[in-house]
Amino acid sequence: MRFSPTVLLLSLTTLAAAAIWPQSYWAGTHQIGGSGGTPFNLVAEQGTYVQRIRFCWNDNYLRGIRLTYRNGAQAVTGREEGSCNSYTLNEAKTELIRSMTLWGDGKGSKAGRVRFVTSLGVTYDVGKKNTDGQEEFHMDVGSGVLLGFIGRSGLDIDKLSPVFLRSA
């Protein structure tokens, strides 16, 4: 039998609506960036997941994130200033995230860039464009279902990690 993230999500919709996904359901996380700002948790409520992603950035680092979940709820951290770009995952075609890479700002103080590739072959790439010579960090995308992000932020995104639903 093949693992189906959609079936798993639908079967869990009876769980408490106000509680976020417990960490036991998360794929491994790895936070990139510095120690400024305060902690944030933009993980979806149990039974839902990220449907739309919006990042804002300047030439050097990520400024803000806005997530829209399948249930219509939204979450924001940082500032929605500078260049901004959104991507909506195609639920009708069961679009999943197949790979995600993060970069810092090159100074160890902020999150710099995010790139992901979906199961439909779409590449979404936002943030600092000149990452030549910087280490890239490949994230554990688990089942490919994005539950949200965790990290640290103030006026900008200081530290960032995606949170994916783990594979069965």
C-alpha positions as CSV (number, residue, x, y, z in Angstrom):
1,M,0.0,0.0,0.0
2,R,1.4,3.4,-1.0
3,F,1.6,6.3,1.6
4,S,-0.9,9.1,0.8
5,P,-0.4,12.4,2.7
6,T,-3.8,13.5,1.6
7,V,-5.5,10.4,3.1
8,L,-3.5,10.9,6.3
9,L,-4.5,14.6,6.5
10,L,-8.2,13.8,5.9
11,S,-8.2,11.1,8.5
12,L,-6.8,13.5,11.1
13,T,-9.4,16.2,10.6
14,T,-11.2,15.1,13.7
15,L,-8.3,16.0,15.9
16,A,-8.5,19.2,18.1
17,A,-8.9,22.1,15.8
18,A,-6.9,24.6,17.9
19,A,-3.8,22.5,18.4
20,I,-0.9,22.6,16.0
21,W,0.6,19.4,14.6
22,P,2.7,17.7,17.4
23,Q,6.4,17.4,16.8
24,S,6.1,13.6,16.5
25,Y,4.4,14.2,13.1
26,W,7.2,16.5,11.9
27,A,10.0,15.5,9.5
28,G,13.4,16.6,10.8
29,T,14.0,20.4,11.1
30,H,17.2,22.4,10.7
31,Q,17.1,26.2,11.5
32,I,19.3,28.4,9.3
33,G,20.3,32.0,10.3
34,G,21.2,33.8,13.5
35,S,19.9,34.3,17.1
36,G,18.2,37.7,16.8
37,G,14.5,38.3,17.1
38,T,12.1,36.2,19.1
39,P,10.9,32.6,18.4
40,F,7.9,32.1,16.1
41,N,5.9,29.0,15.2
42,L,3.8,29.2,12.0
43,V,2.9,25.5,12.1
44,A,-0.7,24.7,10.9
45,E,-3.4,23.4,13.1
46,Q,-3.9,19.6,13.0
47,G,-5.8,18.4,10.0
48,T,-4.7,21.3,7.7
49,Y,-1.5,22.3,5.9
50,V,0.1,25.2,4.0
51,Q,-1.7,26.0,0.7
52,R,-0.1,29.4,-0.2
53,I,3.3,30.7,0.6
54,R,4.4,34.4,0.4
55,F,8.0,35.6,1.1
56,C,9.3,39.1,1.1
57,W,13.0,40.0,0.9
58,N,15.6,42.6,0.2
59,D,19.0,42.2,-1.5
60,N,20.5,40.5,1.6
61,Y,18.0,38.6,3.6
62,L,14.4,37.5,4.0
63,R,12.0,40.1,5.5
64,G,8.7,38.4,6.0
65,I,6.5,35.3,5.5
66,R,2.7,35.0,5.1
67,L,1.2,31.5,5.0
68,T,-2.3,30.7,4.1
69,Y,-3.5,27.3,5.3
70,R,-6.0,25.0,3.6
71,N,-8.7,26.0,6.2
72,G,-8.3,29.7,5.2
73,A,-6.4,30.7,8.3
74,Q,-3.3,32.9,7.8
75,A,-0.1,33.5,9.7
76,V,2.5,36.2,9.3
77,T,5.9,37.0,10.8
78,G,8.5,39.6,9.9
79,R,7.7,42.5,7.5
80,E,5.9,42.3,4.2
81,E,8.3,44.9,2.6
82,G,10.7,44.9,-0.3
83,S,10.3,42.3,-3.1
84,C,7.5,39.8,-2.5
85,N,6.4,36.7,-4.3
86,S,3.7,34.1,-3.6
87,Y,3.1,30.5,-4.7
88,T,-0.1,28.5,-4.3
89,L,0.2,24.7,-4.3
90,N,-2.2,23.0,-6.7
91,E,-4.4,20.9,-4.4
92,A,-6.4,19.4,-7.3
93,K,-3.2,17.9,-8.7
94,T,-2.0,16.9,-5.2
95,E,1.1,19.1,-5.6
96,L,3.8,18.3,-3.0
97,I,7.2,19.8,-2.3
98,R,9.9,17.4,-3.5
99,S,13.0,19.4,-2.3
100,M,13.7,22.6,-0.4
101,T,17.0,24.4,0.1
102,L,17.8,27.3,2.5
103,W,20.7,29.7,2.6
104,G,21.7,32.2,5.3
105,D,22.6,35.8,4.7
106,G,26.3,35.0,4.5
107,K,27.0,36.6,7.9
108,G,25.3,34.1,10.2
109,S,22.7,36.6,11.4
110,K,19.6,36.1,9.2
111,A,17.8,33.7,6.8
112,G,18.8,34.6,3.2
113,R,17.1,32.6,0.6
114,V,14.5,29.7,0.1
115,R,14.2,27.5,-3.0
116,F,11.8,24.6,-3.5
117,V,10.8,22.3,-6.3
118,T,7.4,20.8,-6.5
119,S,6.1,17.4,-7.8
120,L,4.7,19.3,-10.8
121,G,8.3,20.5,-11.6
122,V,7.7,24.1,-10.5
123,T,10.7,26.0,-8.9
124,Y,10.0,28.7,-6.4
125,D,13.1,30.7,-5.5
126,V,13.1,33.8,-3.4
127,G,15.5,35.9,-1.3
128,K,19.1,36.8,-1.6
129,K,20.2,36.0,-5.2
130,N,24.0,36.1,-4.8
131,T,24.7,33.1,-2.6
132,D,27.9,32.2,-4.5
133,G,30.3,30.5,-2.1
134,Q,27.7,30.1,0.7
135,E,26.7,26.8,2.1
136,E,23.3,25.6,1.0
137,F,21.2,23.5,3.4
138,H,19.0,20.8,2.0
139,M,15.9,20.4,4.2
140,D,14.1,17.1,5.1
141,V,10.8,17.4,3.2
142,G,9.4,14.2,4.6
143,S,6.1,13.4,2.8
144,G,6.2,16.7,0.8
145,V,3.3,18.2,2.8
146,L,4.4,21.6,4.2
147,L,2.9,22.2,7.7
148,G,4.6,25.6,8.2
149,F,7.8,27.2,9.4
150,I,9.5,27.8,12.8
151,G,12.4,30.1,13.6
152,R,13.1,33.6,15.0
153,S,12.0,37.0,13.7
154,G,11.7,40.6,14.6
155,L,11.6,43.1,11.8
156,D,13.2,40.4,9.5
157,I,13.5,36.6,9.4
158,D,16.5,35.9,11.7
159,K,16.3,32.1,11.7
160,L,14.2,29.7,9.6
161,S,13.3,26.1,9.2
162,P,10.4,24.5,7.3
163,V,8.2,22.0,9.0
164,F,7.0,19.1,6.9
165,L,4.7,16.2,7.7
166,R,7.0,13.2,8.1
167,S,6.8,10.2,5.8
168,A,5.0,7.1,7.1
